[in-house]
Amino acid sequence: MTHLPEQPASITYPEDLPVVARREEIARAISQHQTVIICGETGSGKTTQLPKICLELGHGAGKQGTGHLIGHTQPRRIAARTVAARIATELNSPLGQLVGYKVRFSDQTHPGTCIKLMTDGILLAETQQDPLLRAYHTLIIDEAHERSLNIDFLLGYLKQLLPRRPDLKLIITSATIDARRFSAHFNDAPVIEVSGRLFPVEILYRPFDDPAESEDRDLSGHSVRWMDAVYMGRAIC
């Protein structure tokens, strides 16, 4: 008998993330519309918090194969793995249980997994065996602005699939997409814009007359030594 992972009794959100301030508005839009476009600048927290919002709405409940999964695509394998690990940590669940990921040559999911991170190529491949994507209740297509062939094929496929799956929720997110064009393509789907979060940047310059310049003119070597000095706090402005 397979033990299903328990869902968290309560879901918490980092209050310093801009997307959290719009959480109720986002949840309301997801509940009332089949497709939602979310423009979140870098640092807004959309990638890690949107699956939690969907989970709190009741998406992701049930057994795998019954249309319960919250699918969340990323353009790259390393992003799928790291985002899955971060969400699992925030939900206090071991990776591969409540939150899992599937990339090429690696499937870290469980029969009770509710949030599944994957590359867009994996989701596209799944349409061959499951044309209606019945395993999913909600799909989050992240980084849509990258406009790779996989993402373009997926968006076109989902556009045709939505009328056949009125129960399927679609969330398209990005930092830089032309939101109005995406909205028009998906039958005037609502657009929610979320601000980003900036961090201070300090500019440091390498001394022009550094004696090391005469000893070694290898640019890569200089770069490594300088970055090491910055990391150790020995850099001089």
N, C-alpha and C positions, 0 to 999 in steps of 0.2 A: 504494500500500500504506500503510495507516494504522499509524503507530508507536504502540504501546501504552506507556503510562507504566509505569516499573518500580516495583514495590513496594519499600518500604524494607527493607534487610537486617535491621535491628533497630528496634524501636519503643521509644522512651523515654517516661517519664512524669514530670511534675513531682512530686517527692516531698512538696511542701508542701500538695498538694491532698488533702483527707480521703478522697475516693473511691479514691485510689490505694492507700491502706492496706487497702482491702477488695477490691482488684483480683482476687486469686485466688478469693475467695469468689464474687464476681460472675461471673467467667468460668466457674466450676464450675456455678453455677446456670443460666447460659445454655446450657451444654453439655447439662445433664441435663433441662431443662424447655423446653417450647415457648413458654411465656409467663412473664415475670418482671416483677414490680412493684418499682421502685426509688424510694424516697422520699429525695431528697437535698435538704437545706436549701440556701438561697442561698449560693453560694461553695464548694460541695462539689466542683465540677469535673465533675459528671455529664455535662453537655451536651457538653463537648469530649473527655472521656476515654472514654466508653462506645463511640463508634464505633471508637476505636483498639483497645479491648479486643476488639471483634468482629473487627476486621481481623487482630489477632494470633491469634485462634482459627481463622483460615483462611476466615472469611466474606469475601466481596468478591473472591474469586479467580475468574478466568475471563473470558469475553468478555461484553460487554453483550448482554442479550436471552436469556441462558441461566440466569437465576435467580441471579445472583451479587451483585447490588447490595445494599449496606447503605443503606437509605433512612432518612432522619432528618428528621422534620417539625418545623417551628417555626410558631407562630401568625402571625408577621409576616415580611414580605419582608426588612426590614433585618436581622432576627435571622438569617434563613437565610444571607444574604450574609456577615455578619460572622463567624458561627460557622464557615462553610466556610473563610473566609480564615484564621481562627485554627488550625483543624485542619490545613490545608494547610501553614501555616508550621511547625507542630510536626512534621510528617512530611517537611519539607524538599522539598516538591513545589510546583510552580507551581499557582496556583489555576486550576481548570478541567481539570486532568489527573487525578491520583490522586483528588483531592477536588474536587467540583464542586457547583454549585447550580442549581436551576431555580425561577424565580418568574415571575409574570405578565410577559410581554413580554421575558423574558431567560432563555436557556438556556446556562449555562456548564458544560457537561459534555462528555465525550470518550468515544469508543467503549470506552476502557479504564478509565473512571472506576469506582472501587470504592465510594466514599462519596459519596452524593448528598443534599445538603441541599435542602429544599423547603418550601413552605408546606403546611399540611394541606389547603388547597383544591386545590393541584396534585395531591396524591396521590388525593384524592377524585375529581377529574376523570379521572385515569388509569384508574380502575375502569371507566369507560365503554368504553374501548378494550381493556383487559386485565382482565377481571372477576376472574381468579384471581391477578392481580398476579404473574405468573410472572417478571417481570424482577427480582424481589427475593428475596433469601435471608433478609434480616433487616430488620425495620422497628422503628424507635425512634420512639415517639410521645411527644414532649417537651411539657412544660407542660400535662399533661392536666387539671390542676385548672381551667383557664380555661373549660372546658365550653362552648365556642362550638358553634354548630350543626354546623360542619364536623367538629370533634373528636367530638361526640356521634354524628354519622352514621358517622364512621370507626370508632369503637369498636364500634358496633353491627354494622357491615359485617364488621369483622375477626373478631368473635365468631362469626359464621356461616361465615366463610371458613376459619378454622383447621382444622376437621375435614376440609375438602376439600384443604387444603395442609399435610399433616403435616410437611413439610420446612421450612415457614416459621417463623422465629423472631420473636416479638413481645416488645418491651421497652417498658413504659409507665413514664414517669418524671414526677415532679413534686416540688414543694417542699411542697405543702399538701394533697394529695388524701387522702381517706379510704381508706387503703390496704387495709383489711380488706374494705370493700365492693367495691373494684375486684378484689381477689383472689377473693372469692366469685363475682363475675360471670364471671371467667375460670377457673372450675373449680378454685378454691383454689390459684391460682398462688402461688409463694413470694414473700415480701416481704423486701426488704433495705433497711434504713434506714441512711442515711449522714449524719453530722453535717455542719454547715456550718462556715464560717470567718468570724469577725467581725473588724472593723477598728475602731480607736479613732475616736470622733467628738468633735470639739471644738465647743462652742456659743459663738458670738460674738454680742454684742448691739450694736445701733446706739446710739450715745450719745443720750440723751433730749433734751439741749439743743444738738444739733448746729446751728450757724448756717445750714447749708445748708437746714434745714427751712423757714426763713422765706423763703428765696429761691425754692424750687421744691418744691411739694407733690405733684409727680407721683410716684406710688408706683412705677411701672415704672422711671422714671429713677433713683430712689433705689436700687432693687434692683440695677440694672445697675452703678451706680457702686460699690455696696458689694461686689458679687461681684468686680468688677475689683480692688478694694482687697484683698480676701481672697486673690485669685490672685497679686497682686504682693507680698503680704506686708506691706501697709501698714495692715491692719485693726487696730483697737485693741479689746481685750476690754472 
